Amino acid sequence: MVLLTSEHRLLLKSNYAQHEVYAELLGALGAFMEEKVLPLSQKFDDGSAKMDSTRARLLEQGFCQIGYPKEYGGLGLPFGVYVLAAELAGYADAGMALSVAIHNTAAEGIFQFGSEDQKRKYVSDIISGKKVASFSLTEPTSGSDAKTMATKAKKTPRGYMINGSKAFITNAGEADVYFVFAATEKGPSSFIVESPNPGMSFGEDLPKLGMRGSRTSEVRFVDCEVPADALVGEEGQGFEYAKRMLSGSRIVMGSLCVGVARAAYDKALSYSKQRRAFGSPISDFQLTKEKIADMKTGITAGRLLCMHAARAREGSVEYSSEAAQAKVFATEMAVRVCDMAIQVFGGHGYTTEDVHRHWRDARLLTIGEGTSEVLRLLIASRELARSA
Ligand SMILES: Cc1cc2nc3c(=O)[nH]c(=O)nc-3n(C[C@H](O)[C@H](O)[C@H](O)COP(=O)(O)OP(=O)(O)OC[C@H]3O[C@@H](n4cnc5c(N)ncnc54)[C@H](O)[C@@H]3O)c2cc1C
């Protein structure tokens, strides 16, 4: 069930005075996802349904509006509420959750670092789903080492001219607004590029192991002209903005993975009670019980770590280590849990798309938005600095 569980309600209660209001909102979002997103999830995975119109409806439900102030079209609720919404979305359909989460990261960048005019022009339209957005950082020759970007933005009398390309971009070709990082003379900078633009084109939708409902492709810039007011914040600060945007987004990706793990766990739990071997349900065997216990414990721990990081972010403390811890733990946990779910299903797990797709979906997120290796380096360097 996508609907909010008693565990979510308890977590809300232990963190927020307004927990009943937040639970009501999340319950309604969960009900929408259960009715409109979950039944299509297998079809998004096998390509027999496109998610665009369902994504638009999810955005209309206020999914991305949760954390923004009312004056920019938001609901003015805490970040932790959005993080729990991401878990529900990850349960309903991971590809959809990835698409809307990255869409929201672009809105977050404009909200945090954009001018008042940019905020007024874009934030409300993006978070309400009137415009689809994309976050374009990775390049064919630099992912973890994103600061070494080859895409350049050269100053012109009218604004900037962008040349280069971005790789593996979620929502590429579907988005109306691209939050693009390109190097200027002062270093990495960030720009809002509106599509269509004659200087911008897109590659084919890449075939993927999982997250198949979401579109992933290259974004190419050839003499792509943008006005001077497309620059977000200050020239040379783009990489700092990217790091801050990714810190928040990593908590969301961790939570999305808690949802993916829970979807696989629920299926495995139910199957373990039905499938019989040696005269009993396989749930009677101690080694199955060990898997159930480990899956459930991992899911609970992942959710708590994501909420811990969300609370750190709400508290305006420096939270990049907490965010990275939440993402590393929750994404690796999800891969393990989905793997265990396949094991519980035996041969049916290996051959049933609706079981193994959860593992395929989860597998992305120990890579995207900071690999586990790079995030472990980040955690260690933050903790070493804190203890200095
Ligand atoms: C489906 C999908 C969607 C994506 N969506 C987006 C998007 O919307 N926007 C966007 O900008 N990007 C997106 N990405 C890109 C993603 O963020 C990158 O793939 C990721 O950051 C890793 O970069 P890379 O693929 O270049 O790997 P590399 O950086 O080349 O890493 C390769 C390997 O080397 C390891 N490695 C690298 N540096 C170190 C180090 N210092 N120490 C130890 N190990 C190291 C890595 O951990 C990894 O195992 C997406 C990717 C995919 C697959």
The ligand as an SDF file (V2000), in Angstrom:
LIG
                    3D

 53 58  0  0  0  0  0  0  0  0999 V2000
   19.6040    7.3100  -15.5230 C   0  0  0  0  0  0  0  0  0  0  0  0
   20.5150    8.4560  -15.1930 C   0  0  0  0  0  0  0  0  0  0  0  0
   19.9730    9.7080  -14.9480 C   0  0  0  0  0  0  0  0  0  0  0  0
   20.8090   10.7840  -14.6800 C   0  0  0  0  0  0  0  0  0  0  0  0
   20.2690   12.0390  -14.5400 N   0  0  0  0  0  0  0  0  0  0  0  0
   21.0930   13.1150  -14.4560 C   0  0  0  0  0  0  0  0  0  0  0  0
   20.5590   14.4510  -14.4860 C   0  0  0  0  0  0  0  0  0  0  0  0
   19.3540   14.6670  -14.5540 O   0  0  0  0  0  0  0  0  0  0  0  0
   21.4340   15.5000  -14.4440 N   0  0  0  0  0  0  0  0  0  0  0  0
   22.7790   15.3120  -14.3870 C   0  0  0  0  0  0  0  0  0  0  0  0
   23.5000   16.2960  -14.3650 O   0  0  0  0  0  0  0  0  0  0  0  0
   23.3160   14.0520  -14.3450 N   0  0  0  0  0  0  0  0  0  0  0  0
   22.5130   12.9610  -14.3970 C   0  0  0  0  0  0  0  0  0  0  0  0
   23.0340   11.6900  -14.3960 N   0  0  0  0  0  0  0  0  0  0  0  0
   24.4720   11.5300  -14.3160 C   0  0  0  0  0  0  0  0  0  0  0  0
   24.9600   10.9720  -12.9740 C   0  0  0  0  0  0  0  0  0  0  0  0
   24.7940   11.9460  -11.9680 O   0  0  0  0  0  0  0  0  0  0  0  0
   26.4150   10.5130  -13.1720 C   0  0  0  0  0  0  0  0  0  0  0  0
   26.3490    9.3220  -13.9440 O   0  0  0  0  0  0  0  0  0  0  0  0
   27.1420   10.2920  -11.8650 C   0  0  0  0  0  0  0  0  0  0  0  0
   27.3640   11.5190  -11.2190 O   0  0  0  0  0  0  0  0  0  0  0  0
   28.4870    9.5770  -12.0550 C   0  0  0  0  0  0  0  0  0  0  0  0
   29.2370   10.2020  -13.0370 O   0  0  0  0  0  0  0  0  0  0  0  0
   29.8570    9.3230  -14.2460 P   0  0  0  0  0  0  0  0  0  0  0  0
   28.7630    8.4870  -14.8080 O   0  0  0  0  0  0  0  0  0  0  0  0
   30.5650   10.2420  -15.1580 O   0  0  0  0  0  0  0  0  0  0  0  0
   30.8560    8.3470  -13.5530 O   0  0  0  0  0  0  0  0  0  0  0  0
   32.4490    8.6560  -13.2030 P   0  0  0  0  0  0  0  0  0  0  0  0
   32.5560    9.9540  -12.5030 O   0  0  0  0  0  0  0  0  0  0  0  0
   33.1970    8.4770  -14.4750 O   0  0  0  0  0  0  0  0  0  0  0  0
   32.7530    7.4770  -12.2220 O   0  0  0  0  0  0  0  0  0  0  0  0
   33.0670    6.1530  -12.6710 C   0  0  0  0  0  0  0  0  0  0  0  0
   33.4760    5.3500  -11.4260 C   0  0  0  0  0  0  0  0  0  0  0  0
   34.6650    5.9460  -10.8660 O   0  0  0  0  0  0  0  0  0  0  0  0
   34.4330    6.1830   -9.4820 C   0  0  0  0  0  0  0  0  0  0  0  0
   35.1590    7.3800   -9.0410 N   0  0  0  0  0  0  0  0  0  0  0  0
   35.1850    8.6020   -9.6290 C   0  0  0  0  0  0  0  0  0  0  0  0
   35.9290    9.4360   -8.8920 N   0  0  0  0  0  0  0  0  0  0  0  0
   36.3770    8.7470   -7.8200 C   0  0  0  0  0  0  0  0  0  0  0  0
   37.1870    9.0510   -6.6970 C   0  0  0  0  0  0  0  0  0  0  0  0
   37.6930   10.2690   -6.5060 N   0  0  0  0  0  0  0  0  0  0  0  0
   37.4340    8.0580   -5.7900 N   0  0  0  0  0  0  0  0  0  0  0  0
   36.9090    6.8180   -5.9590 C   0  0  0  0  0  0  0  0  0  0  0  0
   36.1400    6.4580   -7.0120 N   0  0  0  0  0  0  0  0  0  0  0  0
   35.8750    7.4170   -7.9200 C   0  0  0  0  0  0  0  0  0  0  0  0
   32.9400    6.3930   -9.3520 C   0  0  0  0  0  0  0  0  0  0  0  0
   32.4960    6.1810   -8.0280 O   0  0  0  0  0  0  0  0  0  0  0  0
   32.4220    5.3430  -10.3270 C   0  0  0  0  0  0  0  0  0  0  0  0
   32.3600    4.0930   -9.6970 O   0  0  0  0  0  0  0  0  0  0  0  0
   22.2110   10.5930  -14.6120 C   0  0  0  0  0  0  0  0  0  0  0  0
   22.7430    9.3120  -14.8260 C   0  0  0  0  0  0  0  0  0  0  0  0
   21.9230    8.2630  -15.1420 C   0  0  0  0  0  0  0  0  0  0  0  0
   22.5410    6.9220  -15.4120 C   0  0  0  0  0  0  0  0  0  0  0  0
  1  2  1  0
  2  3  1  0
  2 52  2  0
  3  4  2  0
  4  5  1  0
  4 50  1  0
  5  6  2  0
  6  7  1  0
  6 13  1  0
  7  8  2  0
  7  9  1  0
  9 10  1  0
 10 11  2  0
 10 12  1  0
 12 13  2  0
 13 14  1  0
 14 15  1  0
 14 50  1  0
 15 16  1  0
 16 17  1  0
 16 18  1  0
 18 19  1  0
 18 20  1  0
 20 21  1  0
 20 22  1  0
 22 23  1  0
 23 24  1  0
 24 25  2  0
 24 26  1  0
 24 27  1  0
 27 28  1  0
 28 29  2  0
 28 30  1  0
 28 31  1  0
 31 32  1  0
 32 33  1  0
 33 34  1  0
 33 48  1  0
 34 35  1  0
 35 36  1  0
 35 46  1  0
 36 37  1  0
 36 45  1  0
 37 38  2  0
 38 39  1  0
 39 40  1  0
 39 45  2  0
 40 41  1  0
 40 42  2  0
 42 43  1  0
 43 44  2  0
 44 45  1  0
 46 47  1  0
 46 48  1  0
 48 49  1  0
 50 51  2  0
 51 52  1  0
 52 53  1  0
M  END
$$$$
